[in-house]
C-alpha cells in the first residue's frame, strides 16, 4: 500500500524582537544573580560572569540589528514583487 505524502506546512513566523528581548533579559538576570553570588563562586567561576556579560552585549546588538534585517528583507520582497508585476504587465501587452 502506497503512503500518500502530505504537503509540507509553511514555517511558523515568530516575533523576532520579542524572542531577542526575552533571551537578553534572561542573560541579564543570570548576570545579576552571578554578581550577587560572586563571593561564593570558585576562582574559575568568574568566566560565567563574563559569559553572561557577553550574552547581554550580543542581545543588545541583536535588538539593534534585527529591525534592520527585517527592513532589508521587506525591501527585497517588495522589489521582487514589483519586478514580477512588471514582467506580468509586459507579457500581457
N, CA, C and O atoms as a GROMACS GRO file, in nm:
protein
  372
    1UNK      N    1   0.083  -0.117   0.000
    1UNK     CA    2   0.000   0.000   0.000
    1UNK      C    3   0.088   0.125   0.000
    1UNK      O    4   0.174   0.142   0.087
    2UNK      N    5   0.067   0.210  -0.098
    2UNK     CA    6   0.147   0.333  -0.108
    2UNK      C    7   0.096   0.437  -0.009
    2UNK      O    8  -0.025   0.458   0.005
    3UNK      N    9   0.188   0.500   0.057
    3UNK     CA   10   0.151   0.601   0.156
    3UNK      C   11   0.158   0.738   0.088
    3UNK      O   12   0.256   0.772   0.023
    4UNK      N   13   0.050   0.816   0.104
    4UNK     CA   14   0.047   0.949   0.044
    4UNK      C   15   0.126   1.046   0.130
    4UNK      O   16   0.114   1.048   0.252
    5UNK      N   17   0.206   1.126   0.064
    5UNK     CA   18   0.281   1.230   0.135
    5UNK      C   19   0.196   1.355   0.148
    5UNK      O   20   0.138   1.403   0.051
    6UNK      N   21   0.192   1.407   0.269
    6UNK     CA   22   0.120   1.532   0.291
    6UNK      C   23   0.212   1.648   0.255
    6UNK      O   24   0.334   1.637   0.268
    7UNK      N   25   0.154   1.760   0.210
    7UNK     CA   26   0.239   1.875   0.177
    7UNK      C   27   0.305   1.930   0.304
    7UNK      O   28   0.249   1.924   0.413
    8UNK      N   29   0.422   1.982   0.286
    8UNK     CA   30   0.496   2.039   0.398
    8UNK      C   31   0.432   2.172   0.437
    8UNK      O   32   0.409   2.256   0.350
    9UNK      N   33   0.402   2.192   0.565
    9UNK     CA   34   0.341   2.319   0.605
    9UNK      C   35   0.443   2.432   0.600
    9UNK      O   36   0.564   2.408   0.610
   10UNK      N   37   0.396   2.554   0.583
   10UNK     CA   38   0.490   2.667   0.581
   10UNK      C   39   0.552   2.687   0.719
   10UNK      O   40   0.492   2.650   0.819
   11UNK      N   41   0.672   2.744   0.724
   11UNK     CA   42   0.736   2.765   0.854
   11UNK      C   43   0.658   2.866   0.939
   11UNK      O   44   0.595   2.957   0.886
   12UNK      N   45   0.664   2.848   1.069
   12UNK     CA   46   0.597   2.941   1.160
   12UNK      C   47   0.678   3.070   1.171
   12UNK      O   48   0.801   3.066   1.176
   13UNK      N   49   0.610   3.179   1.176
   13UNK     CA   50   0.676   3.308   1.194
   13UNK      C   51   0.673   3.343   1.341
   13UNK      O   52   0.570   3.326   1.408
   14UNK      N   53   0.783   3.390   1.391
   14UNK     CA   54   0.792   3.432   1.531
   14UNK      C   55   0.819   3.581   1.539
   14UNK      O   56   0.861   3.643   1.441
   15UNK      N   57   0.794   3.637   1.655
   15UNK     CA   58   0.824   3.778   1.678
   15UNK      C   59   0.972   3.787   1.717
   15UNK      O   60   1.008   3.762   1.832
   16UNK      N   61   1.055   3.822   1.621
   16UNK     CA   62   1.200   3.822   1.641
   16UNK      C   63   1.243   3.916   1.753
   16UNK      O   64   1.331   3.882   1.832
   17UNK      N   65   1.182   4.032   1.759
   17UNK     CA   66   1.219   4.128   1.862
   17UNK      C   67   1.184   4.076   2.002
   17UNK      O   68   1.262   4.093   2.096
   18UNK      N   69   1.069   4.014   2.016
   18UNK     CA   70   1.029   3.960   2.146
   18UNK      C   71   1.122   3.847   2.189
   18UNK      O   72   1.164   3.841   2.305
   19UNK      N   73   1.153   3.760   2.098
   19UNK     CA   74   1.242   3.648   2.129
   19UNK      C   75   1.380   3.699   2.170
   19UNK      O   76   1.437   3.652   2.269
   20UNK      N   77   1.432   3.795   2.095
   20UNK     CA   78   1.563   3.852   2.128
   20UNK      C   79   1.560   3.922   2.263
   20UNK      O   80   1.654   3.910   2.341
   21UNK      N   81   1.454   3.996   2.291
   21UNK     CA   82   1.443   4.068   2.418
   21UNK      C   83   1.434   3.972   2.536
   21UNK      O   84   1.498   3.994   2.639
   22UNK      N   85   1.357   3.865   2.522
   22UNK     CA   86   1.342   3.768   2.632
   22UNK      C   87   1.476   3.700   2.661
   22UNK      O   88   1.512   3.684   2.778
   23UNK      N   89   1.547   3.662   2.559
   23UNK     CA   90   1.676   3.596   2.579
   23UNK      C   91   1.777   3.693   2.641
   23UNK      O   92   1.855   3.654   2.727
   24UNK      N   93   1.775   3.818   2.597
   24UNK     CA   94   1.865   3.919   2.654
   24UNK      C   95   1.835   3.942   2.801
   24UNK      O   96   1.926   3.954   2.883
   25UNK      N   97   1.707   3.949   2.836
   25UNK     CA   98   1.668   3.966   2.976
   25UNK      C   99   1.712   3.844   3.058
   25UNK      O  100   1.755   3.859   3.173
   26UNK      N  101   1.700   3.726   3.002
   26UNK     CA  102   1.744   3.606   3.074
   26UNK      C  103   1.895   3.612   3.103
   26UNK      O  104   1.938   3.576   3.212
   27UNK      N  105   1.973   3.657   3.005
   27UNK     CA  106   2.118   3.672   3.028
   27UNK      C  107   2.144   3.777   3.135
   27UNK      O  108   2.232   3.760   3.219
   28UNK      N  109   2.067   3.886   3.133
   28UNK     CA  110   2.085   3.992   3.232
   28UNK      C  111   2.051   3.941   3.373
   28UNK      O  112   2.122   3.973   3.469
   29UNK      N  113   1.945   3.863   3.385
   29UNK     CA  114   1.909   3.806   3.516
   29UNK      C  115   2.019   3.712   3.564
   29UNK      O  116   2.056   3.716   3.681
   30UNK      N  117   2.070   3.629   3.476
   30UNK     CA  118   2.179   3.539   3.514
   30UNK      C  119   2.302   3.617   3.558
   30UNK      O  120   2.370   3.579   3.653
   31UNK      N  121   2.330   3.726   3.488
   31UNK     CA  122   2.445   3.810   3.524
   31UNK      C  123   2.426   3.870   3.662
   31UNK      O  124   2.520   3.871   3.743
   32UNK      N  125   2.307   3.921   3.691
   32UNK     CA  126   2.280   3.980   3.822
   32UNK      C  127   2.294   3.875   3.932
   32UNK      O  128   2.354   3.902   4.036
   33UNK      N  129   2.239   3.758   3.909
   33UNK     CA  130   2.249   3.650   4.010
   33UNK      C  131   2.395   3.614   4.035
   33UNK      O  132   2.436   3.597   4.150
   34UNK      N  133   2.472   3.602   3.929
   34UNK     CA  134   2.614   3.568   3.946
   34UNK      C  135   2.693   3.680   4.013
   34UNK      O  136   2.786   3.653   4.089
   35UNK      N  137   2.657   3.804   3.985
   35UNK     CA  138   2.726   3.914   4.051
   35UNK      C  139   2.694   3.917   4.201
   35UNK      O  140   2.780   3.950   4.283
   36UNK      N  141   2.571   3.884   4.236
   36UNK     CA  142   2.533   3.877   4.377
   36UNK      C  143   2.606   3.762   4.446
   36UNK      O  144   2.652   3.776   4.560
   37UNK      N  145   2.618   3.648   4.378
   37UNK     CA  146   2.681   3.529   4.437
   37UNK      C  147   2.830   3.520   4.405
   37UNK      O  148   2.890   3.414   4.420
   38UNK      N  149   2.889   3.631   4.361
   38UNK     CA  150   3.029   3.629   4.319
   38UNK      C  151   3.124   3.578   4.427
   38UNK      O  152   3.219   3.506   4.397
   39UNK      N  153   3.098   3.613   4.552
   39UNK     CA  154   3.190   3.574   4.659
   39UNK      C  155   3.189   3.423   4.684
   39UNK      O  156   3.287   3.368   4.734
   40UNK      N  157   3.080   3.356   4.650
   40UNK     CA  158   3.073   3.212   4.673
   40UNK      C  159   3.114   3.131   4.550
   40UNK      O  160   3.114   3.008   4.555
   41UNK      N  161   3.149   3.197   4.441
   41UNK     CA  162   3.194   3.126   4.321
   41UNK      C  163   3.339   3.084   4.336
   41UNK      O  164   3.418   3.155   4.400
   42UNK      N  165   3.375   2.970   4.280
   42UNK     CA  166   3.517   2.932   4.280
   42UNK      C  167   3.596   3.028   4.189
   42UNK      O  168   3.537   3.107   4.115
   43UNK      N  169   3.726   3.019   4.195
   43UNK     CA  170   3.811   3.110   4.118
   43UNK      C  171   3.781   3.102   3.968
   43UNK      O  172   3.781   3.204   3.900
   44UNK      N  173   3.756   2.983   3.916
   44UNK     CA  174   3.727   2.969   3.773
   44UNK      C  175   3.583   3.009   3.740
   44UNK      O  176   3.546   3.016   3.622
   45UNK      N  177   3.501   3.035   3.840
   45UNK     CA  178   3.361   3.070   3.818
   45UNK      C  179   3.339   3.208   3.760
   45UNK      O  180   3.229   3.240   3.714
   46UNK      N  181   3.443   3.290   3.761
   46UNK     CA  182   3.425   3.425   3.705
   46UNK      C  183   3.404   3.421   3.554
   46UNK      O  184   3.354   3.518   3.496
   47UNK      N  185   3.442   3.313   3.491
   47UNK     CA  186   3.418   3.305   3.347
   47UNK      C  187   3.268   3.302   3.317
   47UNK      O  188   3.227   3.343   3.208
   48UNK      N  189   3.185   3.255   3.410
   48UNK     CA  190   3.041   3.256   3.390
   48UNK      C  191   2.988   3.399   3.391
   48UNK      O  192   2.893   3.432   3.320
   49UNK      N  193   3.050   3.484   3.473
   49UNK     CA  194   3.010   3.625   3.475
   49UNK      C  195   3.037   3.687   3.339
   49UNK      O  196   2.953   3.759   3.284
   50UNK      N  197   3.154   3.659   3.284
   50UNK     CA  198   3.188   3.713   3.153
   50UNK      C  199   3.100   3.655   3.043
   50UNK      O  200   3.065   3.723   2.947
   51UNK      N  201   3.064   3.529   3.058
   51UNK     CA  202   2.974   3.466   2.960
   51UNK      C  203   2.840   3.538   2.958
   51UNK      O  204   2.786   3.567   2.851
   52UNK      N  205   2.787   3.567   3.076
   52UNK     CA  206   2.658   3.638   3.084
   52UNK      C  207   2.671   3.781   3.031
   52UNK      O  208   2.581   3.830   2.964
   53UNK      N  209   2.784   3.846   3.061
   53UNK     CA  210   2.804   3.983   3.013
   53UNK      C  211   2.808   3.985   2.859
   53UNK      O  212   2.751   4.074   2.797
   54UNK      N  213   2.876   3.889   2.800
   54UNK     CA  214   2.880   3.880   2.654
   54UNK      C  215   2.742   3.849   2.598
   54UNK      O  216   2.703   3.902   2.494
   55UNK      N  217   2.666   3.762   2.668
   55UNK     CA  218   2.530   3.732   2.625
   55UNK      C  219   2.442   3.855   2.623
   55UNK      O  220   2.364   3.875   2.530
   56UNK      N  221   2.454   3.939   2.726
   56UNK     CA  222   2.377   4.063   2.731
   56UNK      C  223   2.421   4.156   2.618
   56UNK      O  224   2.338   4.217   2.550
   57UNK      N  225   2.552   4.166   2.597
   57UNK     CA  226   2.603   4.252   2.490
   57UNK      C  227   2.555   4.208   2.352
   57UNK      O  228   2.513   4.291   2.271
   58UNK      N  229   2.562   4.080   2.326
   58UNK     CA  230   2.514   4.029   2.197
   58UNK      C  231   2.363   4.045   2.182
   58UNK      O  232   2.313   4.071   2.073
   59UNK      N  233   2.291   4.030   2.292
   59UNK     CA  234   2.147   4.052   2.288
   59UNK      C  235   2.112   4.196   2.255
   59UNK      O  236   2.020   4.221   2.177
   60UNK      N  237   2.184   4.290   2.314
   60UNK     CA  238   2.160   4.432   2.283
   60UNK      C  239   2.195   4.461   2.138
   60UNK      O  240   2.125   4.538   2.071
   61UNK      N  241   2.303   4.401   2.089
   61UNK     CA  242   2.336   4.415   1.948
   61UNK      C  243   2.223   4.358   1.862
   61UNK      O  244   2.184   4.419   1.762
   62UNK      N  245   2.171   4.242   1.901
   62UNK     CA  246   2.061   4.181   1.826
   62UNK      C  247   1.937   4.268   1.824
   62UNK      O  248   1.869   4.276   1.722
   63UNK      N  249   1.908   4.333   1.936
   63UNK     CA  250   1.791   4.421   1.942
   63UNK      C  251   1.806   4.539   1.846
   63UNK      O  252   1.707   4.591   1.795
   64UNK      N  253   1.928   4.582   1.822
   64UNK     CA  254   1.952   4.690   1.727
   64UNK      C  255   1.957   4.639   1.583
   64UNK      O  256   1.922   4.711   1.490
   65UNK      N  257   2.000   4.514   1.564
   65UNK     CA  258   2.025   4.461   1.430
   65UNK      C  259   1.901   4.396   1.368
   65UNK      O  260   1.882   4.404   1.246
   66UNK      N  261   1.818   4.332   1.448
   66UNK     CA  262   1.701   4.259   1.394
   66UNK      C  263   1.608   4.351   1.313
   66UNK      O  264   1.567   4.311   1.204
   67UNK      N  265   1.574   4.471   1.362
   67UNK     CA  266   1.486   4.556   1.279
   67UNK      C  267   1.548   4.593   1.145
   67UNK      O  268   1.479   4.605   1.044
   68UNK      N  269   1.680   4.610   1.144
   68UNK     CA  270   1.748   4.643   1.020
   68UNK      C  271   1.737   4.528   0.920
   68UNK      O  272   1.713   4.551   0.801
   69UNK      N  273   1.754   4.406   0.967
   69UNK     CA  274   1.742   4.289   0.880
   69UNK      C  275   1.599   4.275   0.829
   69UNK      O  276   1.578   4.243   0.712
   70UNK      N  277   1.502   4.298   0.916
   70UNK     CA  278   1.362   4.287   0.874
   70UNK      C  279   1.328   4.390   0.767
   70UNK      O  280   1.258   4.359   0.670
   71UNK      N  281   1.378   4.513   0.782
   71UNK     CA  282   1.355   4.616   0.680
   71UNK      C  283   1.419   4.576   0.548
   71UNK      O  284   1.360   4.596   0.442
   72UNK      N  285   1.539   4.521   0.554
   72UNK     CA  286   1.610   4.481   0.434
   72UNK      C  287   1.535   4.370   0.361
   72UNK      O  288   1.521   4.373   0.239
   73UNK      N  289   1.486   4.272   0.436
   73UNK     CA  290   1.410   4.162   0.374
   73UNK      C  291   1.280   4.212   0.314
   73UNK      O  292   1.240   4.169   0.206
   74UNK      N  293   1.212   4.305   0.384
   74UNK     CA  294   1.086   4.359   0.332
   74UNK      C  295   1.112   4.437   0.203
   74UNK      O  296   1.034   4.429   0.108
   75UNK      N  297   1.223   4.511   0.200
   75UNK     CA  298   1.259   4.586   0.080
   75UNK      C  299   1.286   4.491  -0.037
   75UNK      O  300   1.245   4.518  -0.150
   76UNK      N  301   1.355   4.380  -0.011
   76UNK     CA  302   1.386   4.283  -0.115
   76UNK      C  303   1.259   4.217  -0.168
   76UNK      O  304   1.243   4.196  -0.288
   77UNK      N  305   1.167   4.183  -0.076
   77UNK     CA  306   1.040   4.123  -0.119
   77UNK      C  307   0.959   4.221  -0.204
   77UNK      O  308   0.899   4.182  -0.304
   78UNK      N  309   0.955   4.348  -0.163
   78UNK     CA  310   0.881   4.448  -0.240
   78UNK      C  311   0.941   4.466  -0.379
   78UNK      O  312   0.868   4.479  -0.477
   79UNK      N  313   1.073   4.467  -0.388
   79UNK     CA  314   1.139   4.479  -0.517
   79UNK      C  315   1.107   4.360  -0.607
   79UNK      O  316   1.079   4.377  -0.726
   80UNK      N  317   1.112   4.239  -0.551
   80UNK     CA  318   1.080   4.120  -0.628
   80UNK      C  319   0.934   4.123  -0.674
   80UNK      O  320   0.904   4.084  -0.787
   81UNK      N  321   0.845   4.168  -0.587
   81UNK     CA  322   0.703   4.176  -0.623
   81UNK      C  323   0.682   4.276  -0.736
   81UNK      O  324   0.607   4.248  -0.830
   82UNK      N  325   0.747   4.393  -0.729
   82UNK     CA  326   0.734   4.493  -0.835
   82UNK      C  327   0.787   4.441  -0.968
   82UNK      O  328   0.727   4.464  -1.072
   83UNK      N  329   0.900   4.370  -0.964
   83UNK     CA  330   0.956   4.315  -1.087
   83UNK      C  331   0.864   4.209  -1.146
   83UNK      O  332   0.849   4.200  -1.268
   84UNK      N  333   0.802   4.128  -1.062
   84UNK     CA  334   0.709   4.026  -1.110
   84UNK      C  335   0.585   4.091  -1.170
   84UNK      O  336   0.534   4.044  -1.272
   85UNK      N  337   0.537   4.199  -1.110
   85UNK     CA  338   0.421   4.269  -1.166
   85UNK      C  339   0.453   4.333  -1.299
   85UNK      O  340   0.371   4.330  -1.392
   86UNK      N  341   0.573   4.391  -1.309
   86UNK     CA  342   0.616   4.450  -1.437
   86UNK      C  343   0.627   4.344  -1.544
   86UNK      O  344   0.583   4.365  -1.657
   87UNK      N  345   0.685   4.230  -1.510
   87UNK     CA  346   0.700   4.121  -1.608
   87UNK      C  347   0.564   4.068  -1.651
   87UNK      O  348   0.544   4.036  -1.768
   88UNK      N  349   0.470   4.059  -1.557
   88UNK     CA  350   0.336   4.012  -1.592
   88UNK      C  351   0.265   4.114  -1.679
   88UNK      O  352   0.192   4.077  -1.771
   89UNK      N  353   0.286   4.245  -1.651
   89UNK     CA  354   0.223   4.350  -1.731
   89UNK      C  355   0.279   4.355  -1.872
   89UNK      O  356   0.204   4.379  -1.967
   90UNK      N  357   0.408   4.332  -1.887
   90UNK     CA  358   0.469   4.333  -2.020
   90UNK      C  359   0.428   4.212  -2.103
   90UNK      O  360   0.417   4.222  -2.225
   91UNK      N  361   0.407   4.099  -2.037
   91UNK     CA  362   0.368   3.979  -2.112
   91UNK      C  363   0.224   3.986  -2.159
   91UNK      O  364   0.189   3.921  -2.256
   92UNK      N  365   0.140   4.065  -2.091
   92UNK     CA  366   0.000   4.081  -2.132
   92UNK      C  367  -0.010   4.170  -2.255
   92UNK      O  368  -0.104   4.155  -2.334
   93UNK      N  369   0.084   4.264  -2.272
   93UNK     CA  370   0.075   4.359  -2.384
   93UNK      C  371   0.120   4.302  -2.513
   93UNK      O  372   0.118   4.370  -2.615
   0.00000   0.00000   0.00000
